[in-house]
Each structure stands twice: as structure tokens, then as C-alpha cells.
């Protein structure tokens, strides 16, 4: 406690540490909360818990930036992955039904995701070519997009929560 001009001040360390349980009530990250009427649809990847990554669930980004001595590219690759996901979700705004999987093989990027069949074939091939060319130009490496068409959007749903 510090007295200054007749008022009491406490050091900032004491004010920044809270030990009550009401402030830490929702600390589980990556775990989706249940709804009352079980109306929220989950895909297979969303239904698995975070500690099951690598066991029952695969990583959404495959790269070699975690190898010893290759850690100076980690920030760049994370930024590129977020750019790719934003670009794909912007190019196919309502048609992407699952998570976007990004695999890096040497200098090539492989992007996989599920698309709904509500898109016409001409529009589909145009958007795939457009996305491959734009991402190849932005990222300066060959990009290959492998979408998978899903006939019924309910086929992607694993369970309701």
C-alpha cells in the first residue's frame, strides 16, 4: 500500500491477479458448448476435442516449419495459411462445407475442402482456376486446389450438439 496525497494506492500486481472462480468459468478453448435443443451441426473435425489432434483428428495445416532449425518461417507460414483460408471462403462464400486442409509438399501447396453441389459446373471450374492462379501469384509457388463435391450438405454433418 502506498499513500499519496492522503489516498491509498495498491501496487498493480495485487490488482491484476484474480483468484475467484466466477472469472474463470469458461476457459476451455476448442470445445463447443452444447445447445438446449441439440440444433447445432458439427462436422467430424469439429466434434473431436483439441487433445485428440494427431490421434483421431489430423492437423488442418501440414508444413515442415516445426522441424529443428526451420523455425524462422513459422510466422510467414501461419500468415499464408490464414490468407489462404480467407481467400477460399471469400471465393466460395456459401459453398464450403468443411474445414480447409492445407498441405505443403516441397514448393507446392495442396488445398482440399468439401464443396456443395449448388454451384454450376462452369462457375465451379472458373472459380477453381481463378483461385489457383491468384494464390500462385500471391504466394509465389504452385498451388493445386482439390475440392470434393458433396451431393447433400447433410452428409458432412457428423452429429448435432
LUMGUTI-976477 format. One record per atom (N, C-alpha, C, O): x, y, z; residue in one letter. Coordinates in nm, 3 decimals. Each point is the difference from the previous one (the first is absolute). Example, Ala and Ser with C-alpha at 12.3 -4.5 7.8 and 13.67 -1.06 7.14 Angstrom:
NODE,1.319,-0.569,0.780,A
NODE,-0.089,0.119,0.000,A
NODE,0.090,0.120,0.000,A
NODE,0.104,-0.002,0.066,A
NODE,-0.139,0.107,-0.138,S
NODE,0.082,0.119,0.006,S
NODE,-0.077,0.109,0.073,S
NODE,0.051,0.111,0.017,S
This chain:
NODE,0.084,-0.116,0.000,X
NODE,-0.084,0.116,0.000,X
NODE,0.089,0.123,0.000,X
NODE,0.096,0.010,0.076,X
NODE,-0.130,0.084,-0.164,X
NODE,0.075,0.124,-0.012,X
NODE,-0.096,0.115,0.030,X
NODE,-0.111,0.003,-0.052,X
NODE,0.155,0.091,0.135,X
NODE,-0.081,0.118,0.029,X
NODE,0.053,0.116,-0.082,X
NODE,0.119,0.031,0.004,X
NODE,-0.208,0.032,-0.079,X
NODE,0.038,0.114,-0.082,X
NODE,-0.111,0.103,0.011,X
NODE,-0.114,-0.028,-0.037,X
NODE,0.146,0.145,0.085,X
NODE,-0.095,0.109,0.020,X
NODE,-0.118,-0.044,0.086,X
NODE,-0.114,0.042,-0.024,X
NODE,0.139,-0.123,0.122,X
NODE,-0.103,-0.041,0.092,X
NODE,-0.088,-0.115,-0.049,X
NODE,-0.090,-0.043,0.072,X
NODE,0.114,-0.008,-0.194,X
NODE,-0.079,-0.111,-0.052,X
NODE,0.085,-0.126,-0.003,X
NODE,0.123,0.006,-0.012,X
NODE,-0.188,-0.121,0.025,X
NODE,0.069,-0.128,0.001,X
NODE,0.004,-0.059,-0.141,X
NODE,-0.103,-0.006,-0.068,X
NODE,0.219,-0.037,0.025,X
NODE,0.017,-0.066,-0.128,X
NODE,0.064,-0.136,0.022,X
NODE,0.090,-0.014,0.083,X
NODE,-0.135,-0.084,-0.156,X
NODE,0.056,-0.134,0.010,X
NODE,0.088,-0.026,-0.122,X
NODE,-0.027,0.052,-0.108,X
NODE,0.129,-0.130,0.125,X
NODE,0.085,-0.029,-0.117,X
NODE,-0.080,-0.071,-0.110,X
NODE,-0.096,-0.070,0.031,X
NODE,0.133,0.088,-0.158,X
NODE,-0.078,-0.058,-0.110,X
NODE,-0.004,-0.152,0.001,X
NODE,-0.094,-0.058,-0.054,X
NODE,0.193,-0.008,0.112,X
NODE,0.001,-0.146,0.003,X
NODE,-0.119,-0.054,0.077,X
NODE,-0.058,-0.102,-0.038,X
NODE,0.023,0.167,0.145,X
NODE,-0.110,-0.048,0.082,X
NODE,-0.134,0.018,-0.073,X
NODE,-0.091,-0.081,0.018,X
NODE,0.079,0.186,-0.099,X
NODE,-0.125,0.024,-0.069,X
NODE,-0.017,-0.087,-0.124,X
NODE,-0.112,-0.015,-0.048,X
NODE,0.218,-0.043,-0.003,X
NODE,-0.012,-0.075,-0.125,X
NODE,-0.017,-0.150,0.019,X
NODE,-0.027,-0.071,-0.097,X
NODE,0.043,0.021,0.216,X
NODE,-0.016,-0.143,0.024,X
NODE,-0.135,-0.024,0.067,X
NODE,-0.026,0.050,0.109,X
NODE,-0.059,-0.128,-0.176,X
NODE,-0.131,-0.033,0.054,X
NODE,-0.004,-0.150,0.026,X
NODE,0.044,-0.080,-0.083,X
NODE,-0.096,0.042,0.196,X
NODE,-0.003,-0.141,0.035,X
NODE,-0.141,-0.055,0.012,X
NODE,-0.018,-0.116,0.036,X
NODE,-0.083,0.197,-0.064,X
NODE,-0.136,-0.049,0.015,X
NODE,-0.036,-0.093,-0.115,X
NODE,0.051,0.015,-0.111,X
NODE,-0.140,-0.110,0.137,X
NODE,-0.037,-0.097,-0.103,X
NODE,-0.100,0.055,-0.100,X
NODE,-0.015,-0.056,-0.109,X
NODE,-0.053,0.164,0.143,X
NODE,-0.100,0.053,-0.093,X
NODE,0.065,0.063,-0.122,X
NODE,-0.065,0.013,-0.104,X
NODE,0.191,0.026,0.112,X
NODE,0.067,0.061,-0.114,X
NODE,0.060,-0.103,-0.095,X
NODE,0.027,0.032,-0.116,X
NODE,-0.007,-0.153,0.160,X
NODE,0.059,-0.103,-0.085,X
NODE,-0.099,-0.112,-0.028,X
NODE,0.033,-0.118,0.010,X
NODE,-0.155,0.155,-0.044,X
NODE,-0.103,-0.102,-0.015,X
NODE,-0.002,-0.064,-0.139,X
NODE,-0.049,-0.112,-0.014,X
NODE,0.101,0.179,-0.087,X
NODE,-0.004,-0.058,-0.135,X
NODE,0.140,0.006,-0.059,X
NODE,0.027,0.082,-0.089,X
NODE,0.061,-0.165,0.136,X
NODE,0.139,0.005,-0.044,X
NODE,0.036,-0.110,-0.098,X
NODE,0.115,-0.007,-0.044,X
NODE,-0.208,-0.078,0.008,X
NODE,0.031,-0.110,-0.093,X
NODE,-0.003,0.053,-0.143,X
NODE,-0.105,0.041,-0.049,X
NODE,0.218,-0.042,-0.016,X
NODE,0.003,0.046,-0.138,X
NODE,-0.012,-0.119,-0.094,X
NODE,0.050,-0.108,0.029,X
NODE,-0.116,0.129,-0.140,X
NODE,-0.015,-0.106,-0.098,X
NODE,-0.111,-0.098,0.028,X
NODE,-0.026,-0.088,-0.083,X
NODE,-0.040,0.099,0.196,X
NODE,-0.110,-0.090,0.035,X
NODE,-0.130,0.076,-0.022,X
NODE,-0.022,0.106,0.059,X
NODE,-0.063,-0.158,-0.144,X
NODE,-0.124,0.067,-0.034,X
NODE,-0.106,-0.031,0.104,X
NODE,-0.017,-0.116,0.040,X
NODE,-0.053,0.219,0.006,X
NODE,-0.100,-0.018,0.104,X
NODE,-0.128,-0.057,-0.059,X
NODE,-0.036,0.028,-0.114,X
NODE,-0.032,-0.107,0.194,X
NODE,-0.125,-0.062,-0.043,X
NODE,-0.113,0.102,-0.002,X
NODE,0.000,0.097,0.077,X
NODE,-0.095,-0.119,-0.167,X
NODE,-0.120,0.082,-0.003,X
NODE,-0.113,-0.075,0.067,X
NODE,0.008,-0.122,0.019,X
NODE,-0.112,0.192,0.016,X
NODE,-0.111,-0.064,0.072,X
NODE,-0.076,-0.100,-0.087,X
NODE,-0.037,-0.108,0.046,X
NODE,0.014,0.145,-0.171,X
NODE,-0.083,-0.085,-0.086,X
NODE,0.083,-0.081,-0.100,X
NODE,-0.055,-0.052,-0.098,X
NODE,0.186,0.040,0.119,X
NODE,0.088,-0.079,-0.087,X
NODE,-0.016,0.041,-0.147,X
NODE,-0.022,-0.086,-0.086,X
NODE,0.031,0.215,0.057,X
NODE,-0.025,0.049,-0.135,X
NODE,0.126,0.041,-0.074,X
NODE,-0.007,0.028,-0.120,X
NODE,0.121,-0.023,0.185,X
NODE,0.122,0.042,-0.068,X
NODE,0.070,-0.120,-0.063,X
NODE,0.031,-0.098,0.068,X
NODE,-0.007,0.106,-0.198,X
NODE,0.061,-0.110,-0.074,X
NODE,0.152,0.008,0.010,X
NODE,0.058,0.108,-0.008,X
NODE,0.005,-0.224,0.025,X
NODE,0.146,-0.007,0.007,X
NODE,0.052,-0.096,-0.106,X
NODE,-0.060,-0.104,-0.026,X
NODE,0.173,0.140,-0.035,X
NODE,0.067,-0.092,-0.090,X
NODE,0.086,-0.094,0.082,X
NODE,0.009,0.013,0.122,X
NODE,0.054,-0.108,-0.188,X
NODE,0.085,-0.096,0.071,X
NODE,0.116,0.070,0.070,X
NODE,0.034,-0.033,0.113,X
NODE,0.028,0.130,-0.183,X
NODE,0.114,0.070,0.057,X
NODE,-0.039,0.086,0.119,X
NODE,0.076,0.011,0.096,X
NODE,-0.194,0.051,-0.102,X
NODE,-0.044,0.085,0.111,X
NODE,-0.044,-0.081,0.120,X
NODE,0.006,0.050,0.113,X
NODE,-0.049,-0.173,-0.133,X
NODE,-0.051,-0.079,0.111,X
NODE,0.110,-0.058,0.088,X
NODE,-0.026,-0.042,0.112,X
NODE,0.149,0.039,-0.162,X
NODE,0.111,-0.052,0.079,X
NODE,0.057,0.108,0.092,X
NODE,-0.003,0.118,-0.034,X
NODE,0.053,-0.159,0.147,X
NODE,0.054,0.093,0.098,X
NODE,0.145,0.036,-0.037,X
NODE,0.066,-0.074,-0.072,X
NODE,-0.017,0.189,0.121,X
NODE,0.135,0.044,-0.038,X
NODE,0.111,-0.097,0.036,X
NODE,0.100,-0.008,-0.072,X
NODE,-0.113,-0.065,0.181,X
NODE,0.108,-0.092,0.038,X
NODE,0.003,-0.125,-0.088,X
NODE,0.091,-0.082,0.013,X
NODE,-0.189,0.066,-0.102,X
NODE,-0.003,-0.115,-0.089,X
NODE,0.064,0.030,-0.136,X
NODE,-0.002,-0.085,-0.089,X
NODE,0.059,0.205,0.072,X
NODE,0.069,0.033,-0.124,X
NODE,0.123,-0.088,-0.011,X
NODE,0.080,-0.010,0.093,X
NODE,-0.063,-0.054,-0.205,X
NODE,0.111,-0.091,-0.021,X
NODE,-0.033,-0.143,0.035,X
NODE,0.075,-0.091,-0.036,X
NODE,-0.187,0.067,0.105,X
NODE,-0.041,-0.136,0.036,X
NODE,-0.123,-0.038,-0.082,X
NODE,0.006,-0.090,-0.083,X
NODE,-0.117,0.158,0.107,X
NODE,-0.123,-0.025,-0.075,X
NODE,-0.027,0.108,-0.105,X
NODE,-0.081,-0.020,-0.090,X
NODE,0.149,0.132,0.102,X
NODE,-0.022,0.112,-0.089,X
NODE,0.136,0.043,-0.056,X
NODE,0.101,-0.006,0.071,X
NODE,-0.099,0.047,-0.194,X
NODE,0.125,0.040,-0.063,X
NODE,0.017,0.152,0.010,X
NODE,-0.095,0.072,0.031,X
NODE,0.213,-0.025,-0.059,X
NODE,0.025,0.143,-0.001,X
NODE,-0.062,0.061,-0.125,X
NODE,-0.010,-0.066,-0.103,X
NODE,-0.034,0.193,0.112,X
NODE,-0.057,0.068,-0.116,X
NODE,0.107,0.064,-0.088,X
NODE,-0.028,0.034,-0.115,X
NODE,0.147,-0.016,0.166,X
NODE,0.111,0.053,-0.078,X
NODE,0.119,-0.093,0.015,X
NODE,0.046,-0.027,0.112,X
NODE,0.004,-0.022,-0.224,X
NODE,0.116,-0.089,0.001,X
NODE,0.117,0.078,-0.057,X
NODE,-0.002,0.038,-0.117,X
NODE,0.105,-0.015,0.199,X
NODE,0.119,0.067,-0.050,X
NODE,0.121,-0.051,0.077,X
NODE,-0.012,-0.078,0.094,X
NODE,0.129,0.123,-0.137,X
NODE,0.123,-0.046,0.063,X
NODE,0.065,0.110,0.081,X
NODE,0.121,-0.003,0.023,X
NODE,-0.198,0.102,0.021,X
NODE,0.060,0.110,0.076,X
NODE,0.029,-0.037,0.144,X
NODE,0.064,0.077,0.071,X
NODE,-0.109,-0.193,-0.026,X
NODE,0.026,-0.042,0.138,X
NODE,0.126,-0.085,0.012,X
NODE,0.033,-0.045,0.110,X
NODE,0.037,0.023,-0.219,X
NODE,0.123,-0.078,0.003,X
NODE,0.110,0.086,0.064,X
NODE,0.001,0.122,-0.016,X
NODE,0.090,-0.186,0.087,X
NODE,0.109,0.071,0.067,X
NODE,0.083,0.077,-0.102,X
NODE,0.047,-0.057,-0.098,X
NODE,-0.029,0.185,0.121,X
NODE,0.078,0.084,-0.089,X
NODE,-0.082,0.069,-0.107,X
NODE,0.055,0.081,-0.075,X
NODE,-0.182,-0.109,0.065,X
NODE,-0.086,0.060,-0.102,X
NODE,-0.105,0.091,0.063,X
NODE,-0.106,0.021,-0.059,X
NODE,0.133,0.033,0.176,X
NODE,-0.102,0.076,0.071,X
NODE,-0.011,0.145,-0.044,X
NODE,-0.088,0.071,0.049,X
NODE,0.173,-0.022,-0.139,X
NODE,-0.008,0.140,-0.040,X
NODE,-0.110,0.025,-0.104,X
NODE,-0.026,0.116,-0.033,X
NODE,-0.039,-0.220,-0.019,X
NODE,-0.110,0.017,-0.094,X
NODE,-0.137,-0.022,0.064,X
NODE,-0.101,0.010,-0.070,X
NODE,0.094,-0.038,0.197,X
NODE,-0.126,-0.035,0.064,X
NODE,-0.103,0.112,-0.010,X
NODE,-0.116,-0.027,-0.032,X
NODE,0.156,0.149,0.058,X
NODE,-0.093,0.113,-0.008,X
NODE,-0.050,0.024,-0.141,X
NODE,-0.118,0.031,-0.020,X
NODE,0.206,-0.045,-0.078,X
NODE,-0.038,0.019,-0.140,X
NODE,-0.100,-0.106,-0.043,X
NODE,-0.099,0.031,-0.068,X
NODE,0.123,-0.156,0.106,X
NODE,-0.090,-0.108,-0.039,X
NODE,-0.136,0.012,0.069,X
NODE,-0.102,-0.031,-0.061,X
NODE,0.100,0.075,0.185,X
NODE,-0.127,0.021,0.069,X
NODE,-0.079,0.110,-0.068,X
NODE,-0.122,-0.012,-0.016,X
NODE,0.189,0.120,-0.022,X
NODE,-0.067,0.108,-0.072,X
NODE,-0.053,-0.049,-0.135,X
NODE,-0.111,0.034,-0.039,X
NODE,0.191,-0.113,-0.033,X
NODE,-0.044,-0.052,-0.129,X
NODE,-0.120,-0.092,0.016,X
NODE,-0.092,0.004,-0.082,X
NODE,0.090,-0.087,0.185,X
NODE,-0.114,-0.089,0.024,X
NODE,-0.127,0.079,0.027,X
NODE,-0.107,-0.035,-0.050,X
NODE,0.117,0.141,0.129,X
NODE,-0.120,0.081,0.027,X
NODE,-0.044,0.073,-0.126,X
NODE,-0.120,0.016,-0.023,X
NODE,0.214,0.030,-0.060,X
NODE,-0.034,0.064,-0.127,X
NODE,-0.070,-0.097,-0.093,X
NODE,-0.099,0.036,-0.065,X
NODE,0.148,-0.160,0.057,X
NODE,-0.062,-0.101,-0.086,X
NODE,-0.142,-0.029,0.045,X
NODE,-0.091,-0.007,-0.082,X
NODE,0.071,-0.010,0.213,X
NODE,-0.135,-0.030,0.051,X
NODE,-0.097,0.115,-0.026,X
NODE,-0.114,-0.023,-0.038,X
NODE,0.159,0.147,0.057,X
NODE,-0.085,0.115,-0.028,X
NODE,-0.032,0.009,-0.149,X
NODE,-0.113,0.031,-0.038,X
NODE,0.212,-0.057,-0.047,X
NODE,-0.020,0.009,-0.144,X
NODE,-0.098,-0.107,-0.049,X
NODE,-0.088,0.030,-0.080,X
NODE,0.103,-0.153,0.127,X
NODE,-0.090,-0.108,-0.043,X
NODE,-0.142,0.027,0.050,X
NODE,-0.095,-0.018,-0.075,X
NODE,0.081,0.060,0.200,X
NODE,-0.134,0.030,0.052,X
NODE,-0.062,0.121,-0.069,X
NODE,-0.122,0.010,-0.007,X
NODE,0.204,0.082,-0.043,X
NODE,-0.052,0.113,-0.075,X
NODE,-0.034,-0.035,-0.144,X
NODE,-0.093,0.057,-0.057,X
NODE,0.167,-0.149,-0.002,X
NODE,-0.026,-0.041,-0.139,X
NODE,-0.124,-0.088,-0.009,X
NODE,-0.079,0.014,-0.093,X
NODE,0.061,-0.103,0.189,X
NODE,-0.117,-0.087,0.006,X
NODE,-0.078,0.035,0.128,X
NODE,0.007,-0.074,0.098,X
NODE,-0.080,0.186,-0.096,X
NODE,-0.052,0.052,0.128,X
NODE,-0.096,-0.092,0.074,X
NODE,0.010,-0.010,0.122,X
NODE,-0.100,-0.057,-0.190,X
NODE,-0.097,-0.085,0.071,X
NODE,0.013,-0.146,-0.038,X
NODE,-0.085,-0.081,0.036,X
NODE,0.189,0.046,-0.108,X
NODE,0.011,-0.135,-0.053,X
NODE,0.098,-0.090,0.074,X
NODE,-0.005,-0.122,-0.017,X
NODE,0.094,0.177,0.099,X
NODE,0.098,-0.081,0.073,X
NODE,-0.070,-0.063,0.119,X
NODE,-0.055,0.070,0.085,X
NODE,0.057,-0.204,-0.078,X
NODE,-0.074,-0.072,0.103,X
NODE,0.087,-0.055,0.112,X
NODE,-0.053,-0.044,0.102,X
NODE,0.184,0.045,-0.118,X
NODE,0.087,-0.060,0.102,X
NODE,0.120,0.090,0.023,X
NODE,0.011,0.108,-0.057,X
NODE,0.078,-0.156,0.141,X
NODE,0.125,0.073,0.025,X
NODE,0.088,-0.008,-0.124,X
NODE,-0.008,-0.095,-0.078,X
NODE,0.092,0.195,0.061,X
NODE,0.092,0.006,-0.112,X
NODE,0.133,-0.062,0.045,X
NODE,0.061,0.047,0.096,X
NODE,-0.018,-0.151,-0.166,X
NODE,0.124,-0.070,0.033,X
NODE,0.109,0.050,-0.094,X
NODE,-0.017,0.000,-0.122,X
NODE,0.130,0.042,0.179,X
NODE,0.112,0.053,-0.078,X
NODE,0.120,-0.091,0.021,X
NODE,0.045,-0.021,0.113,X
NODE,0.007,-0.032,-0.224,X
NODE,0.119,-0.086,0.007,X
NODE,0.110,0.063,-0.083,X
NODE,-0.024,0.046,-0.112,X
NODE,0.143,-0.044,0.166,X
NODE,0.116,0.054,-0.070,X
NODE,0.092,-0.116,-0.035,X
NODE,0.048,-0.071,0.088,X
NODE,-0.023,0.054,-0.217,X
NODE,0.093,-0.103,-0.047,X
NODE,0.109,0.070,-0.079,X
NODE,-0.023,0.049,-0.110,X
NODE,0.141,-0.044,0.167,X
NODE,0.115,0.070,-0.059,X
NODE,-0.039,0.144,-0.027,X
NODE,-0.012,0.079,0.094,X
NODE,-0.008,-0.041,-0.220,X
NODE,-0.036,0.138,-0.031,X
NODE,-0.146,0.011,-0.042,X
NODE,-0.045,0.109,-0.037,X
NODE,-0.030,-0.216,0.041,X
NODE,-0.138,-0.002,-0.049,X
NODE,-0.098,0.003,0.117,X
NODE,0.022,-0.062,0.104,X
NODE,-0.131,0.135,-0.124,X
NODE,-0.108,0.005,0.098,X
NODE,-0.117,-0.082,-0.052,X
NODE,-0.039,0.014,-0.115,X
NODE,-0.016,-0.098,0.200,X
NODE,-0.116,-0.080,-0.034,X
NODE,-0.112,0.039,0.096,X
NODE,0.015,-0.012,0.122,X
NODE,-0.127,0.058,-0.176,X
NODE,-0.112,0.048,0.082,X
NODE,-0.120,-0.089,-0.027,X
NODE,-0.040,-0.017,-0.115,X
NODE,-0.017,-0.040,0.221,X
NODE,-0.113,-0.093,-0.012,X
NODE,-0.115,0.049,0.087,X
NODE,0.021,0.049,0.111,X
NODE,-0.143,-0.062,-0.162,X
NODE,-0.120,0.034,0.077,X
NODE,-0.122,-0.059,-0.069,X
NODE,0.009,-0.043,-0.115,X
NODE,-0.121,0.041,0.185,X
NODE,-0.126,-0.050,-0.055,X
NODE,-0.084,0.117,-0.049,X
NODE,-0.012,0.102,0.067,X
NODE,-0.047,-0.119,-0.186,X
NODE,-0.088,0.101,-0.059,X
NODE,-0.140,-0.056,-0.017,X
NODE,-0.018,-0.120,-0.021,X
NODE,-0.080,0.208,0.030,X
NODE,-0.137,-0.044,-0.027,X
NODE,-0.023,-0.004,-0.150,X
NODE,0.072,0.064,-0.076,X
NODE,-0.173,-0.139,0.034,X
NODE,-0.026,-0.014,-0.144,X
NODE,-0.097,0.105,-0.052,X
NODE,-0.052,-0.015,-0.110,X
NODE,0.027,0.120,0.185,X
NODE,-0.090,0.106,-0.045,X
NODE,0.065,0.092,-0.102,X
NODE,-0.065,0.090,-0.053,X
NODE,0.190,-0.111,0.026,X
NODE,0.074,0.085,-0.093,X
NODE,0.003,-0.068,-0.137,X
NODE,0.016,-0.122,-0.008,X
NODE,-0.032,0.200,-0.099,X
NODE,0.000,-0.059,-0.135,X
NODE,0.142,-0.041,-0.038,X
NODE,0.098,0.048,0.057,X
NODE,-0.088,-0.138,-0.155,X
NODE,0.132,-0.053,-0.037,X
NODE,0.087,0.108,-0.064,X
NODE,0.121,0.003,0.024,X
NODE,-0.180,0.086,-0.106,X
NODE,0.079,0.107,-0.061,X
NODE,0.057,0.094,0.107,X
NODE,0.117,0.036,-0.004,X
NODE,-0.202,0.001,0.097,X
NODE,0.044,0.088,0.108,X
NODE,0.104,-0.070,0.088,X
NODE,0.096,0.062,0.046,X
NODE,-0.115,-0.191,-0.023,X
NODE,0.092,-0.079,0.082,X
NODE,0.139,-0.001,-0.061,X
NODE,0.097,0.031,0.069,X
NODE,-0.085,-0.066,-0.197,X
NODE,0.131,-0.008,-0.063,X
NODE,0.065,0.138,-0.013,X
NODE,0.121,0.012,0.013,X
NODE,-0.202,0.091,-0.038,X
NODE,0.055,0.135,-0.007,X
NODE,0.057,0.042,0.135,X
NODE,0.112,0.053,0.006,X
NODE,-0.187,-0.075,0.102,X
NODE,0.046,0.043,0.132,X
NODE,0.122,-0.079,0.047,X
NODE,0.087,0.055,0.066,X
NODE,-0.080,-0.183,-0.101,X
NODE,0.117,-0.080,0.036,X
NODE,0.124,0.053,-0.073,X
NODE,0.105,0.018,0.061,X
NODE,-0.117,0.006,-0.192,X
NODE,0.112,0.055,-0.076,X
NODE,0.041,0.138,0.049,X
NODE,0.118,0.031,0.010,X
NODE,-0.218,0.052,0.018,X
NODE,0.026,0.134,0.051,X
NODE,0.073,-0.005,0.134,X
NODE,0.098,0.072,0.021,X
NODE,-0.145,-0.157,0.069,X
NODE,0.062,-0.010,0.133,X
NODE,0.143,-0.055,-0.010,X
NODE,0.089,0.049,0.070,X
NODE,-0.067,-0.149,-0.156,X
NODE,0.135,-0.054,-0.016,X
NODE,0.096,0.106,-0.054,X
NODE,0.112,0.013,0.049,X
NODE,-0.156,0.062,-0.150,X
NODE,0.086,0.102,-0.058,X
NODE,0.030,0.113,0.098,X
NODE,0.115,0.044,0.012,X
NODE,-0.218,0.004,0.058,X
NODE,0.020,0.111,0.093,X
NODE,0.089,-0.041,0.118,X
NODE,0.089,0.075,0.039,X
NODE,-0.113,-0.193,0.017,X
NODE,0.082,-0.045,0.112,X
NODE,0.144,-0.029,-0.045,X
NODE,0.094,0.024,0.075,X
NODE,-0.077,-0.076,-0.197,X
NODE,0.135,-0.023,-0.052,X
NODE,0.074,0.132,-0.016,X
NODE,0.120,0.010,0.028,X
NODE,-0.192,0.092,-0.073,X
NODE,0.062,0.132,-0.016,X
NODE,0.031,0.063,0.135,X
NODE,0.108,0.058,0.018,X
NODE,-0.200,-0.068,0.078,X
NODE,0.021,0.062,0.131,X
NODE,0.108,-0.070,0.082,X
NODE,0.082,0.066,0.065,X
NODE,-0.082,-0.199,-0.067,X
NODE,0.092,-0.076,0.084,X
NODE,0.130,-0.038,-0.070,X
NODE,0.092,-0.051,0.063,X
NODE,-0.085,0.075,-0.196,X
NODE,0.119,-0.027,-0.080,X
NODE,0.045,-0.146,0.006,X
NODE,0.118,-0.031,0.012,X
NODE,-0.216,-0.058,-0.021,X
NODE,0.029,-0.144,-0.007,X
NODE,-0.120,-0.067,-0.068,X
NODE,-0.110,0.055,0.002,X
NODE,0.130,-0.172,-0.063,X
NODE,-0.114,-0.067,-0.064,X
NODE,-0.104,-0.044,0.102,X
NODE,0.033,-0.058,0.104,X
NODE,-0.159,0.086,-0.135,X
NODE,-0.112,-0.034,0.088,X
NODE,-0.093,-0.093,-0.075,X
NODE,-0.035,0.027,-0.115,X
NODE,-0.005,-0.134,0.179,X
NODE,-0.095,-0.094,-0.058,X
NODE,-0.117,-0.012,0.096,X
NODE,0.018,-0.030,0.118,X
NODE,-0.138,0.053,-0.169,X
NODE,-0.121,-0.007,0.082,X
NODE,-0.075,-0.126,-0.039,X
NODE,-0.030,-0.022,-0.117,X
NODE,-0.001,-0.061,0.216,X
NODE,-0.074,-0.123,-0.022,X
NODE,-0.129,0.002,0.082,X
NODE,-0.003,-0.050,0.112,X
NODE,-0.102,0.109,-0.167,X
NODE,-0.127,-0.002,0.074,X
NODE,-0.073,-0.132,-0.021,X
NODE,0.023,-0.070,-0.099,X
NODE,-0.108,0.037,0.191,X
NODE,-0.082,-0.121,-0.010,X
NODE,-0.145,0.043,0.006,X
NODE,-0.041,0.067,0.095,X
NODE,-0.035,-0.103,-0.196,X
NODE,-0.141,0.038,-0.005,X
NODE,-0.082,-0.093,0.089,X
NODE,0.018,-0.122,-0.004,X
NODE,-0.106,0.179,0.082,X
NODE,-0.088,-0.075,0.088,X
NODE,-0.142,0.019,-0.051,X
NODE,-0.045,0.113,-0.017,X
NODE,-0.026,-0.224,-0.008,X
NODE,-0.135,0.009,-0.056,X
NODE,-0.098,0.061,0.098,X
NODE,-0.081,0.085,-0.037,X
NODE,0.086,-0.128,0.161,X
NODE,-0.093,0.049,0.101,X
NODE,0.081,0.063,0.113,X
NODE,0.087,-0.066,0.056,X
NODE,-0.114,0.193,-0.021,X
NODE,0.076,0.063,0.110,X
NODE,-0.015,-0.072,0.133,X
NODE,0.084,0.018,0.089,X
NODE,-0.189,-0.097,-0.072,X
NODE,-0.017,-0.074,0.126,X
NODE,0.095,-0.118,0.010,X
NODE,0.016,-0.057,0.108,X
NODE,0.048,0.018,-0.220,X
NODE,0.097,-0.108,0.005,X
NODE,0.126,0.039,0.078,X
NODE,0.070,-0.087,0.051,X
NODE,-0.042,0.215,-0.043,X
NODE,0.120,0.048,0.070,X
NODE,-0.022,0.002,0.151,X
NODE,0.097,-0.005,0.076,X
NODE,-0.223,0.012,-0.032,X
NODE,-0.031,0.010,0.142,X
NODE,0.029,-0.134,0.068,X
NODE,-0.050,-0.104,-0.041,X
NODE,0.131,0.110,0.147,X
NODE,0.035,-0.120,0.075,X
NODE,-0.099,-0.023,0.113,X
NODE,-0.046,-0.113,0.021,X
NODE,0.014,0.218,0.053,X
NODE,-0.099,-0.010,0.107,X
NODE,-0.048,0.140,0.036,X
NODE,0.058,0.101,-0.040,X
NODE,-0.165,-0.097,0.117,X
NODE,-0.056,0.126,0.049,X
NODE,0.035,0.016,0.147,X
NODE,0.001,-0.098,0.075,X
NODE,0.026,0.219,-0.036,X
NODE,0.035,0.025,0.140,X
NODE,-0.085,0.114,0.055,X
NODE,0.014,0.036,0.117,X
